[in-house]
């Protein structure tokens, strides 16, 4: 088991059932192109404002952005912080590292 992420690559050690379910959930969330683009946008910027910085680059409506951010947040892939009337999002580096690490060959 890797000390960096708490998970060994799947080719080194079989996943337990609970681990497999959790990883499948995270990968399922990322299987949507809009959510994957949102995560990429947030990661590239370090943090991003939902209303100010994500609607135009993605070419979708504000309610669509909000829906997908809610899914990402519930999955624990991003965190949010309200500042005044704006909500800013950041990725959860440890979670993304775990996803990346288990796929390493």
N, C-alpha and C positions, 0 to 999 in steps of 0.2 A: 504494500500500500504506500502511495506517495505521501510524504509529509507536506508537500506543497499544496495539494488539493484535498487530501484525505481519500483519494480514489486512485487505484492503479489503472493503467490502460486496460481496456477490455480484452486485449489479446494476452495480457500477463496474468490476469486473475478474473474468474467469472464473477459477474455482478450478482449480488443477492437480489431476491425478488423485489424487495422494497426499493433498493437502489435503481433497479431496472425500471420500475414504475415511475420513479421521480425523474430519471433522465428522459424517459419517453415523453413525459409531460412537458419538460422543458423543450425538447426537440420538436414536439408537436406545436408548441407556441411559436417557435421560430420557423415552422414550415410555411407560415403565411408570408408572402412577399412584402406586404406593407409593414408588418411587424419587424421583419428582418431589416428593411430599409430604415425604419425608425430607430432600431437598436444601433445600426451602423451610423446614422446621423448623430445620435446622442454620443456614442463612443468617440467619433471623430472630433466632436466639439468639446468633449469633456463633460459638458452639461448643456442642456438646451431647454428653452422655454416652449411649452406646448403651443400656445397661441401665437407667439411672436416668430418662432423660427422653424416650425415643422410643417405647417399647412402648405405654404407655397412650394417648397422644394419637392414635396411628395405629390402635389397636384390633387389632393383629396380635401374633403370638407373638414372643418373643425370637429364636428361630432364624430367623424370617422377616426380622426387622429386620437381624440379622447377615448374612444372605445378601445382602440388597439393599445394605447398606453395603459389603460386599466388592466387589460389582459397581461401585458408585460409586467406590470407592478404586482398583480396577484400571483404571478408565477415566481416572483422574487428576482427577476432579471434586471429590473430598474427600481430605483427609489425616487420619491418625489419630495419636494420642499416648496411650500407656499411662501412667496415673498410679496407682500402687498396683495395685489390682485392677480399676479402671475404665478404659475406653477412651473418649477424647473425640475428636470429629470436628469439623473445620472445612472450609469450602468453600475452593476454590482460586480466588480472585478473578480472576486473570489468565485462567484457562480460561473462566470464566463470561462475562467481558468479551468474549473472542474469539467465543464463541457468539452473544452478543447483537449484537455489532458487525457480523458478516457478514450479519445479517438486516436491518439498517437500510436503509431506502429513502431 
